[in-house]
Amino acid sequence: MRIVDFFWELWEHHRGKLIGAIIGFGIGLLILVFGFIKAIFLVFCAFLGYYIGKHIDKKEGLRDILDKILPPGR
């Protein structure tokens, strides 16, 4: 069996486990390199960037995105 076939089968049958392990490894590595607080800040910034990028892909304006994050006052 070729190595490519092995990884494709692994991806097809254990996708969630594989993604979880990669994310866990990445966060653990961040904590080892930067420390806990800096790693948490970095992960927070990555999720915030993902959230904003997701809404930009939906063709929403910056004001719409900010209104969802920070609702306008009364």
BAFI-3210 file (N, C-alpha, C; in Angstrom, 3 decimals, decimal comma, padded with zeros to 6 digits):
// residues 74
n [1|2|3|4|5|6|7|8|9|10|11|12|13|14|15|16|17|18|19|20|21|22|23|24|25|26|27|28|29|30|31|32|33|34|35|36|37|38|39|40|41|42|43|44|45|46|47|48|49|50|51|52|53|54|55|56|57|58|59|60|61|62|63|64|65|66|67|68|69|70|71|72|73|74]
n.u [000,844|000,597|001,992|000,490|-002,055|-002,512|-002,637|-004,836|-006,882|-006,824|-007,630|-010,232|-011,606|-011,095|-011,330|-012,212|-010,809|-008,201|-008,033|-008,576|-006,341|-004,257|-004,879|-004,745|-002,031|-000,859|-001,747|-000,598|002,106|002,287|001,875|004,141|006,169|005,526|004,326|001,549|-000,421|000,231|-000,112|-002,857|-003,852|-002,929|-004,364|-006,947|-006,850|-006,535|-008,996|-010,729|-009,917|-010,652|-013,443|-014,144|-013,184|-014,850|-017,315|-016,728|-016,358|-018,984|-019,816|-020,431|-020,474|-018,009|-019,210|-021,551|-020,432|-019,163|-021,445|-022,596|-020,706|-020,332|-023,080|-025,111|-025,562|-028,374]
n.v [-001,175|002,171|005,159|007,471|006,443|005,350|007,668|008,918|007,103|007,216|009,882|009,747|007,972|008,744|011,516|013,565|012,889|013,148|015,880|017,010|016,053|017,349|020,059|020,049|019,386|021,625|023,742|022,902|023,085|025,846|026,754|025,705|027,130|029,925|030,351|030,173|032,342|034,047|032,224|031,657|034,193|034,371|032,267|033,251|035,571|034,342|032,955|035,152|036,437|034,435|034,458|037,071|036,930|034,917|036,208|038,258|036,763|036,162|038,430|040,571|043,816|045,788|047,250|045,758|043,422|044,387|045,275|042,843|041,784|043,834|045,072|047,878|050,791|052,048]
n.w [000,000|-000,863|000,595|000,219|-000,238|002,276|003,935|002,733|003,270|006,049|006,367|005,304|007,042|009,671|010,092|011,930|014,297|013,402|012,677|015,197|016,643|015,302|015,793|018,609|018,965|017,771|019,474|021,881|021,189|020,745|023,388|024,648|023,311|023,487|025,978|028,294|028,487|026,309|024,240|024,418|023,778|021,129|019,906|020,317|018,706|016,211|015,951|015,964|013,617|011,800|012,162|011,311|008,674|007,660|007,557|005,786|003,488|003,008|001,875|003,537|004,973|006,795|008,841|009,331|010,366|012,672|014,036|014,703|016,446|018,346|019,462|018,453|020,538|022,500]
ca.u [000,000|001,379|001,823|-000,601|-003,297|-002,655|-003,107|-006,173|-007,789|-006,856|-008,449|-011,617|-012,243|-010,798|-011,123|-012,364|-009,696|-006,981|-008,082|-008,434|-004,965|-003,418|-005,166|-004,182|-000,582|-000,516|-001,940|000,450|003,365|002,212|002,056|005,544|007,041|005,201|003,729|000,102|-001,201|000,490|-000,709|-004,300|-004,074|-002,710|-005,506|-008,085|-006,694|-006,780|-010,438|-011,341|-009,635|-011,500|-014,825|-014,273|-013,004|-016,043|-018,361|-016,301|-016,660|-020,431|-020,010|-020,965|-019,616|-017,351|-020,188|-022,412|-019,652|-018,999|-022,739|-022,820|-019,787|-020,626|-024,384|-025,175|-026,240|-029,736]
ca.v [000,000|003,403|006,063|008,388|005,705|005,223|008,937|009,181|006,246|007,807|011,097|009,371|007,237|009,318|012,935|014,343|012,576|013,693|017,337|017,280|015,811|018,417|021,278|019,862|019,479|023,020|024,540|022,492|023,664|027,283|026,942|025,446|028,149|031,286|030,433|029,957|033,553|034,480|031,234|031,877|035,417|034,052|031,465|034,174|036,405|033,487|032,730|036,420|036,596|033,474|034,938|038,230|036,451|034,172|037,169|038,952|035,851|036,251|039,764|041,507|044,971|045,858|047,740|044,625|042,521|045,032|045,279|041,519|041,602|044,890|045,628|049,327|051,244|052,567]
ca.w [000,000|-000,923|001,730|-000,116|000,007|003,719|004,474|002,230|004,043|007,387|006,276|005,041|008,136|010,985|009,840|013,154|015,193|012,813|012,832|016,627|017,050|014,737|016,549|019,946|018,851|017,497|020,686|022,820|020,720|021,034|024,826|024,965|022,730|023,897|027,305|028,280|028,217|024,932|023,344|024,434|023,007|019,725|019,461|020,268|017,502|015,044|015,855|015,593|012,197|011,086|012,248|010,433|007,304|007,262|007,214|004,573|002,391|002,762|001,286|004,518|005,191|008,097|009,822|009,680|011,209|013,976|014,704|015,278|017,566|019,321|019,061|018,660|021,755|022,320]
c.u [000,892|001,061|000,677|-001,944|-003,562|-003,213|-004,507|-007,203|-007,927|-007,754|-009,930|-012,311|-012,070|-010,545|-011,194|-011,225|-008,404|-006,934|-007,905|-007,009|-004,036|-003,632|-004,577|-002,666|-000,143|-000,660|-000,896|001,802|003,401|002,465|003,508|006,457|006,792|004,745|002,209|-000,673|-001,002|-000,128|-002,220|-004,646|-003,931|-003,873|-006,751|-008,021|-006,965|-008,277|-011,172|-011,116|-010,470|-012,946|-015,054|-014,143|-014,205|-017,152|-017,994|-016,565|-018,142|-020,815|-020,694|-019,967|-019,024|-018,324|-021,123|-021,699|-019,507|-020,316|-023,066|-021,941|-020,132|-021,946|-024,440|-025,952|-027,613|-029,763]
c.v [001,242|004,308|007,043|007,717|005,571|006,514|009,278|008,354|006,767|009,042|010,750|008,772|007,880|010,816|013,765|014,129|013,202|015,214|017,720|017,095|016,905|019,726|021,190|019,971|020,916|023,901|024,179|023,074|025,169|027,559|026,714|026,580|029,522|031,418|030,424|031,208|034,025|033,510|031,410|033,132|035,148|033,242|032,346|035,037|035,591|033,238|034,011|036,699|035,662|033,973|036,115|037,806|035,693|035,123|038,006|038,083|035,868|037,614|040,731|042,642|044,964|046,324|046,608|043,660|043,107|045,106|043,925|041,303|042,570|045,540|047,136|049,670|051,803|054,038]
c.w [000,000|000,257|001,476|000,139|001,497|004,322|003,983|002,996|005,475|007,392|006,114|006,272|009,507|010,893|011,123|014,130|014,705|012,969|014,299|017,115|016,531|015,489|017,949|019,946|018,642|018,728|021,736|022,459|020,981|022,512|025,220|024,485|023,346|025,347|027,184|027,860|026,778|023,924|023,281|023,628|021,511|019,149|019,350|019,004|016,236|014,862|015,461|014,107|011,340|011,032|011,294|008,969|006,777|006,833|005,993|003,352|002,032|002,195|002,251|004,702|006,591|009,175|010,256|010,632|012,600|014,738|015,318|016,507|018,692|018,924|019,343|019,926|021,458|022,228]
res [m|r|i|v|d|f|f|w|e|l|w|e|h|h|r|g|k|l|i|g|a|i|i|g|f|g|i|g|l|l|i|l|v|f|g|f|i|k|a|i|f|l|v|f|c|a|f|l|g|y|y|i|g|k|h|i|d|k|k|e|g|l|r|d|i|l|d|k|i|l|p|p|g|r]
***
